Amino acid sequence: MTADTLRATADALIAATNAFDISAALILFTPDAVIDDPSTGRRFDGRAGTRDYIERYFIGYHTVTRFLSIEMIGESRARVRVDFTGDFGHEIGLLDISVDDDGLITRIDADLE
């Protein structure tokens, strides 16, 4: 996996969530993907969990995400630093995104700086 591939995946996720397009976001994830986000106090498992996370924290809070930087932290994993704005105010976040051989997201470990 290359940095360009992981950046393309991150860009696609940001574009889908900024458009509040759940379908476009969900196709980027494997069916058994996990999103672990300590800032919410929850872990979201599988397709239903991924949908819940996007609906709750992106659509529900009218979140707009802006890419800031990317750092490779493994062969198929990158740390993406993003700027979040929405009904909650403003936060800088980190998304550790892991992908499979097909470039689909298997896991996101999210946190705020």
NUDO-395609 format. One line per 4 residues: number of its first residue (from 1); their letters; for each residue x, z, y of N, C-alpha, C. Coordinates in Angstrom, 3 decimals, always signed. Example, Ala and Ser with C-alpha at 12.3 -4.5 7.8 and 13.67 -1.06 7.14 Angstrom:
residues 2
1	AS	+13.190:+7.800:-5.690:+12.300:+7.800:-4.500:+13.200:+7.800:-3.300 ~ +12.850:+7.080:-2.250:+13.670:+7.140:-1.060:+12.900:+7.870:+0.030
//
This chain:
residues 113
1	MTAD	+0.855:+0.000:-1.176:+0.000:+0.000:+0.000:+0.898:+0.000:+1.236 ~ +0.534:-0.789:+2.215:+1.341:-0.860:+3.426:+0.672:-0.105:+4.569 ~ +1.448:+0.172:+5.581:+0.904:+0.814:+6.774:-0.165:-0.067:+7.404 ~ +0.032:-1.388:+7.354:-0.960:-2.314:+7.920:-2.292:-2.216:+7.195
5	TLRA	-2.233:-2.070:+5.859:-3.462:-1.952:+5.071:-4.195:-0.658:+5.408 ~ -3.450:+0.435:+5.478:-4.067:+1.710:+5.819:-4.589:+1.709:+7.256 ~ -3.887:+1.063:+8.150:-4.366:+0.959:+9.534:-5.654:+0.149:+9.574 ~ -5.731:-0.937:+8.792:-6.942:-1.753:+8.753:-8.126:-0.939:+8.228
9	TADA	-7.882:-0.100:+7.226:-8.937:+0.755:+6.687:-9.393:+1.761:+7.743 ~ -8.444:+2.380:+8.430:-8.785:+3.336:+9.488:-9.559:+2.646:+10.604 ~ -9.118:+1.462:+11.006:-9.816:+0.716:+12.059:-11.239:+0.370:+11.640 ~ -11.421:-0.033:+10.372:-12.753:-0.376:+9.875:-13.663:+0.852:+9.876
13	LIAA	-13.121:+2.005:+9.471:-13.906:+3.237:+9.478:-14.301:+3.619:+10.903 ~ -13.362:+3.549:+11.818:-13.645:+3.877:+13.218:-14.698:+2.930:+13.785 ~ -14.565:+1.640:+13.513:-15.538:+0.654:+14.018:-16.929:+0.932:+13.459 ~ -17.012:+1.225:+12.165:-18.315:+1.476:+11.539:-18.971:+2.740:+12.091
17	TNAF	-18.193:+3.826:+12.223:-18.785:+5.072:+12.724:-19.112:+4.958:+14.217 ~ -18.297:+4.241:+14.978:-18.613:+4.049:+16.395:-19.879:+3.227:+16.584 ~ -20.162:+2.330:+15.637:-21.384:+1.515:+15.683:-22.563:+2.256:+15.047 ~ -22.311:+3.479:+14.525:-23.319:+4.281:+13.826:-23.929:+3.484:+12.670
21	DISA	-23.074:+2.722:+11.993:-23.472:+1.847:+10.891:-23.081:+2.507:+9.572 ~ -24.016:+3.238:+8.987:-23.744:+3.985:+7.759:-23.351:+3.049:+6.624 ~ -24.052:+1.938:+6.481:-23.751:+1.004:+5.381:-22.333:+0.475:+5.474 ~ -21.929:+0.085:+6.675:-20.566:-0.440:+6.864:-19.521:+0.638:+6.589
25	ALIL	-19.828:+1.880:+6.911:-18.890:+2.973:+6.635:-18.830:+3.270:+5.144 ~ -19.970:+3.334:+4.484:-20.000:+3.718:+3.074:-19.270:+2.737:+2.170 ~ -19.261:+1.451:+2.502:-18.582:+0.481:+1.632:-17.061:+0.639:+1.667 ~ -16.563:+1.438:+2.587:-15.126:+1.685:+2.682:-14.664:+2.786:+1.721
29	FTPD	-15.609:+3.499:+1.096:-15.318:+4.651:+0.241:-15.598:+4.333:-1.220 ~ -14.834:+4.975:-2.113:-15.168:+4.932:-3.535:-16.425:+5.785:-3.738 ~ -17.179:+5.542:-4.819:-18.392:+6.334:-5.060:-18.135:+7.829:-5.233 ~ -16.938:+8.199:-5.669:-16.635:+9.608:-5.887:-15.693:+10.196:-4.832
33	AVID	-15.649:+9.564:-3.674:-14.763:+10.021:-2.589:-15.122:+11.444:-2.155 ~ -14.116:+12.103:-1.578:-14.275:+13.470:-1.075:-13.852:+13.485:+0.394 ~ -14.647:+14.170:+1.201:-14.258:+14.457:+2.584:-14.215:+15.973:+2.703 ~ -13.042:+16.497:+2.996:-12.858:+17.939:+3.165:-12.557:+18.186:+4.638
37	DPST	-13.450:+18.899:+5.304:-13.312:+19.111:+6.741:-13.513:+20.593:+7.060 ~ -12.406:+21.360:+7.122:-12.510:+22.790:+7.406:-13.217:+23.115:+8.727 ~ -13.166:+22.204:+9.701:-13.819:+22.480:+10.983:-15.332:+22.588:+10.824 ~ -15.876:+21.989:+9.766:-17.313:+22.088:+9.497:-17.620:+23.202:+8.510
41	GRRF	-16.570:+23.711:+7.861:-16.754:+24.729:+6.851:-17.280:+24.184:+5.538 ~ -17.167:+22.846:+5.357:-17.748:+22.238:+4.166:-16.857:+21.158:+3.590 ~ -17.128:+20.857:+2.328:-16.532:+19.725:+1.634:-17.696:+18.818:+1.228 ~ -17.506:+17.521:+1.353:-18.555:+16.540:+1.088:-18.103:+15.660:-0.066
45	DGRA	-18.882:+15.653:-1.152:-18.503:+14.960:-2.377:-19.392:+13.760:-2.660 ~ -18.754:+12.673:-3.091:-19.473:+11.499:-3.561:-20.193:+10.749:-2.461 ~ -20.965:+9.767:-2.887:-21.683:+8.892:-1.949:-22.655:+9.696:-1.080 ~ -23.394:+10.621:-1.697:-24.353:+11.414:-0.928:-23.642:+12.296:+0.099
49	GTRD	-22.533:+12.882:-0.291:-21.780:+13.718:+0.634:-21.178:+12.929:+1.779 ~ -20.655:+11.748:+1.462:-20.087:+10.883:+2.504:-21.166:+10.483:+3.503 ~ -22.320:+10.104:+2.993:-23.446:+9.735:+3.863:-23.837:+10.918:+4.752 ~ -23.956:+12.096:+4.151:-24.330:+13.301:+4.893:-23.327:+13.567:+6.019
53	YIER	-22.041:+13.474:+5.711:-20.995:+13.718:+6.709:-21.121:+12.744:+7.883 ~ -21.272:+11.475:+7.597:-21.373:+10.457:+8.657:-22.635:+10.666:+9.483 ~ -23.752:+10.909:+8.816:-25.011:+11.124:+9.545:-24.946:+12.363:+10.425 ~ -24.399:+13.440:+9.867:-24.357:+14.712:+10.577:-23.400:+14.724:+11.762
57	YFIG	-22.155:+14.287:+11.501:-21.098:+14.516:+12.491:-20.750:+13.295:+13.339 ~ -21.157:+12.133:+12.934:-20.921:+10.949:+13.758:-22.209:+10.517:+14.443 ~ -23.238:+10.283:+13.674:-24.506:+9.863:+14.271:-25.167:+11.038:+14.987 ~ -25.230:+12.177:+14.326:-25.908:+13.345:+14.881:-25.333:+13.836:+16.197
61	YHTV	-24.024:+13.712:+16.361:-23.367:+14.172:+17.586:-22.967:+13.020:+18.502 ~ -23.426:+11.804:+18.168:-23.087:+10.611:+18.958:-21.573:+10.506:+19.173 ~ -20.833:+10.721:+18.093:-19.381:+10.755:+18.159:-18.806:+9.355:+18.336 ~ -17.901:+9.244:+19.279:-17.123:+8.020:+19.474:-15.674:+8.382:+19.196
65	TRFL	-15.044:+7.578:+18.349:-13.682:+7.848:+17.911:-12.754:+6.782:+18.460 ~ -11.595:+7.224:+18.938:-10.570:+6.293:+19.426:-9.280:+6.563:+18.670 ~ -8.709:+5.507:+18.106:-7.442:+5.586:+17.385:-6.320:+5.967:+18.342 ~ -5.461:+6.897:+17.930:-4.291:+7.275:+18.725:-2.988:+6.889:+18.033
69	SIEM	-2.857:+7.237:+16.733:-1.614:+6.911:+16.031:-1.831:+7.008:+14.522 ~ -0.856:+6.465:+13.793:-0.891:+6.549:+12.333:+0.518:+6.840:+11.835 ~ +0.593:+7.676:+10.804:+1.864:+8.033:+10.177:+1.665:+7.970:+8.667 ~ +2.491:+7.220:+7.987:+2.439:+7.162:+6.530:+2.942:+8.490:+5.979
73	IGES	+2.193:+9.091:+5.063:+2.615:+10.359:+4.454:+2.635:+10.236:+2.933 ~ +2.638:+9.036:+2.464:+2.691:+8.748:+1.041:+2.471:+7.267:+0.836 ~ +2.593:+6.824:-0.391:+2.446:+5.396:-0.679:+1.037:+4.885:-0.398 ~ +0.040:+5.742:-0.594:-1.346:+5.326:-0.379:-2.093:+6.333:+0.490
77	RARV	-1.344:+6.960:+1.394:-1.924:+8.006:+2.245:-1.323:+7.937:+3.643 ~ -2.185:+8.117:+4.630:-1.727:+8.101:+6.013:-2.434:+9.191:+6.802 ~ -1.744:+9.698:+7.812:-2.336:+10.655:+8.755:-2.677:+9.875:+10.019 ~ -3.956:+9.841:+10.323:-4.444:+9.121:+11.491:-4.855:+10.149:+12.536
81	RVDF	-4.270:+10.027:+13.709:-4.609:+10.923:+14.816:-5.626:+10.195:+15.687 ~ -6.742:+10.878:+15.973:-7.838:+10.243:+16.697:-8.347:+11.141:+17.817 ~ -9.016:+10.510:+18.750:-9.649:+11.178:+19.873:-11.157:+11.095:+19.638 ~ -11.829:+12.246:+19.555:-13.272:+12.301:+19.359:-13.951:+12.734:+20.651
85	TGDF	-15.009:+12.041:+21.041:-15.890:+12.498:+22.111:-17.316:+12.379:+21.609 ~ -18.186:+13.223:+22.121:-19.585:+13.187:+21.716:-20.334:+14.340:+22.348 ~ -21.497:+14.638:+21.787:-22.338:+15.703:+22.328:-21.652:+17.067:+22.289 ~ -20.631:+17.211:+21.474:-19.881:+18.463:+21.328:-18.788:+18.597:+22.381
89	GHEI	-18.474:+17.518:+23.101:-17.382:+17.529:+24.071:-16.269:+16.608:+23.639 ~ -15.057:+17.132:+23.605:-13.876:+16.322:+23.317:-12.940:+17.094:+22.390 ~ -12.432:+16.407:+21.376:-11.482:+17.005:+20.434:-10.465:+15.952:+20.005 ~ -9.278:+16.397:+19.658:-8.287:+15.543:+18.998:-8.307:+15.934:+17.528
93	GLLD	-8.385:+14.928:+16.663:-8.477:+15.209:+15.240:-7.425:+14.499:+14.429 ~ -7.247:+14.983:+13.211:-6.354:+14.365:+12.237:-7.175:+14.010:+11.007 ~ -7.011:+12.790:+10.530:-7.665:+12.339:+9.316:-6.582:+11.909:+8.342 ~ -6.368:+12.702:+7.310:-5.448:+12.301:+6.244:-6.265:+11.458:+5.274
97	ISVD	-6.024:+10.155:+5.291:-6.814:+9.206:+4.520:-6.012:+8.742:+3.304 ~ -6.611:+8.910:+2.125:-6.022:+8.413:+0.876:-6.874:+7.260:+0.374 ~ -6.203:+6.219:-0.119:-6.927:+5.047:-0.618:-6.475:+4.715:-2.036 ~ -7.343:+3.985:-2.754:-6.988:+3.533:-4.094:-6.294:+2.171:-4.011
101	DDGL	-6.004:+1.570:-5.150:-5.305:+0.280:-5.185:-6.093:-0.851:-4.535 ~ -7.412:-0.685:-4.434:-8.256:-1.696:-3.788:-8.410:-1.450:-2.292 ~ -7.778:-0.390:-1.789:-7.862:-0.077:-0.365:-9.103:+0.711:+0.013 ~ -9.856:+1.204:-0.987:-11.039:+2.015:-0.703:-10.633:+3.480:-0.537
105	ITRI	-11.305:+4.163:+0.353:-10.990:+5.551:+0.646:-11.439:+6.435:-0.519 ~ -10.498:+7.213:-1.029:-10.791:+8.163:-2.114:-10.946:+9.582:-1.578 ~ -10.283:+9.843:-0.447:-10.314:+11.190:+0.105:-9.938:+11.160:+1.581 ~ -10.613:+12.003:+2.343:-10.213:+12.286:+3.713:-10.126:+13.786:+3.864
109	DADL	-8.978:+14.254:+4.322:-8.813:+15.642:+4.714:-8.795:+15.627:+6.233 ~ -9.854:+16.149:+6.816:-10.028:+16.096:+8.270:-9.748:+17.462:+8.867 ~ -9.220:+17.456:+10.071:-8.995:+18.711:+10.768:-8.885:+18.421:+12.257 ~ -9.009:+19.446:+13.037:-8.837:+19.331:+14.485:-7.493:+19.924:+14.862
113	E	-6.884:+19.373:+15.902:-5.594:+19.913:+16.360:-5.808:+21.189:+17.133
//
